[in-house]
Amino acid sequence: MNNKKNKKGVSTIISVLVILMFVLVATAIVWKVVLPMIKNTTNRINACGPDILGKIEIDKVHTCYQEGGASSPNTLKVSIKVKDIETDKLIIFVSMDGKTKKFEETQQANSGEVYTLDNNGEIISKPELIEVAPVIDGEQCDVVDSISNIPDCE
């Protein structure tokens, strides 16, 4: 009878150890999946956090649309000011005729660059909306500034 009591005790210990091992393996699997997701989100927050607000702006005074002639394409001049922030590049979204075209431009910090966009005749009509989104540390951020009612160039 003494042997049966010991076997029941061993059986309980083995069950607890198996459950403990199962919990540890499940935790390791969840950690392996969740940790990269947290790191990606943290990297994006660090690169594209609230520190960039107000530091990248479309210059509404120097941004305009130029209708082309018979031998020249329509062009769009977009002036972008970048203040006290390092960017890899800028993504400029131009919405016209219900479609959005994407232009990628490199931008140096603290510069007021004017980009002339024609993209081989892709500016087919006056844009309804221009938006700019920076790429910082390899992460594309959300749109930080936009302009509608684009004036004609003088």
C-alpha positions in Angstrom: 0.0 0.0 0.0 2.9 2.3 0.7 4.0 2.0 -3.0 0.6 3.1 -4.3 0.6 6.3 -2.2 4.1 7.2 -3.6 2.9 6.5 -7.2 0.0 8.9 -6.7 2.4 11.6 -5.4 4.7 11.1 -8.3 1.8 11.2 -10.8 0.7 14.6 -9.3 4.3 16.0 -9.5 4.6 14.8 -13.2 1.3 16.5 -14.0 2.4 19.7 -12.5 5.7 19.6 -14.3 4.0 18.9 -17.6 1.6 21.8 -17.1 4.5 24.1 -16.1 6.5 23.1 -19.2 3.4 23.7 -21.4 3.0 27.2 -19.9 6.7 28.0 -20.4 6.6 26.9 -24.1 3.4 28.8 -24.7 4.9 31.9 -23.1 8.1 31.6 -25.2 6.0 31.3 -28.4 3.8 34.4 -27.5 7.0 36.3 -26.6 8.6 35.5 -29.9 5.6 36.7 -31.8 4.6 39.8 -29.7 8.1 41.2 -29.1 8.8 42.1 -32.8 5.4 43.7 -33.1 6.1 45.9 -30.0 9.6 46.8 -31.3 8.2 47.8 -34.7 5.6 50.0 -33.1 8.2 51.6 -30.8 10.5 52.3 -33.7 7.6 54.0 -35.6 6.6 56.0 -32.5 10.2 57.1 -32.0 10.7 58.1 -35.6 7.3 59.5 -36.3 6.2 60.7 -32.9 4.8 64.1 -31.9 8.2 65.7 -32.2 7.7 66.1 -36.0 4.5 68.0 -35.8 5.0 71.6 -37.1 8.5 70.9 -38.3 7.5 69.9 -41.9 5.2 72.3 -43.7 4.0 73.0 -47.2 4.8 76.7 -47.9 1.4 77.8 -49.2 2.8 81.1 -50.6 5.3 79.4 -53.0 3.3 76.3 -53.9 1.4 76.7 -57.2 0.1 75.0 -60.4 1.5 76.0 -63.9 -0.6 74.9 -66.8 1.6 73.9 -69.7 1.4 74.8 -73.3 1.7 72.9 -76.5 5.3 72.0 -76.0 5.6 72.0 -72.2 3.8 69.8 -69.6 1.7 71.0 -66.7 3.9 71.5 -63.7 3.3 71.8 -60.0 5.6 73.7 -57.8 5.6 72.5 -54.2 7.6 74.4 -51.6 8.3 72.4 -48.4 10.0 73.7 -45.3 11.8 71.3 -42.9 12.9 72.7 -39.6 15.2 71.0 -37.1 14.6 67.4 -38.1 16.4 64.8 -40.2 14.4 63.1 -42.9 15.4 60.3 -45.3 13.0 61.6 -47.9 9.6 63.2 -48.4 6.6 61.5 -49.9 4.4 64.1 -51.8 0.8 62.9 -52.6 -0.9 64.9 -55.3 -4.7 64.3 -55.8 -6.3 65.2 -59.1 -9.2 63.9 -61.1 -10.1 61.4 -58.4 -6.6 59.8 -58.5 -3.5 60.3 -56.3 0.0 60.3 -57.6 3.0 59.7 -55.3 6.3 61.6 -55.7 9.4 60.8 -53.6 11.9 63.6 -53.0 15.0 63.8 -50.9 15.0 66.7 -48.5 17.7 68.1 -46.4 16.9 69.4 -42.9 16.4 73.1 -42.4 15.9 73.8 -46.1 13.0 75.3 -48.0 13.2 73.3 -51.1 10.9 74.0 -54.1 10.1 70.9 -56.1 8.8 71.2 -59.6 6.7 68.1 -60.3 5.7 67.1 -63.8 6.7 63.4 -63.8 6.7 63.1 -67.5 3.3 64.6 -68.0 1.5 63.0 -65.1 0.3 66.3 -63.7 -2.6 66.3 -66.1 -4.9 68.8 -64.4 -4.9 71.2 -61.5 -4.6 69.3 -58.2 -7.3 69.3 -55.6 -5.0 68.3 -52.7 -1.3 68.1 -52.0 -0.1 66.2 -48.9 3.4 65.5 -47.5 4.6 62.6 -45.4 8.2 62.2 -44.2 10.3 59.1 -44.1 12.4 59.1 -41.0 14.8 56.4 -40.0 13.3 54.2 -42.7 9.8 54.6 -41.4 7.1 56.3 -43.5 5.1 58.6 -41.2 1.6 59.8 -41.6 0.7 62.9 -43.5 2.0 66.0 -41.6 0.7 68.8 -43.8 -1.6 69.4 -46.7 -3.0 72.1 -48.9 -6.1 72.4 -51.0 -7.2 75.2 -53.3 -3.8 75.3 -55.0 -3.3 78.7 -56.7 -2.0 79.2 -60.2 1.6 80.3 -60.6 2.1 83.9 -61.5 
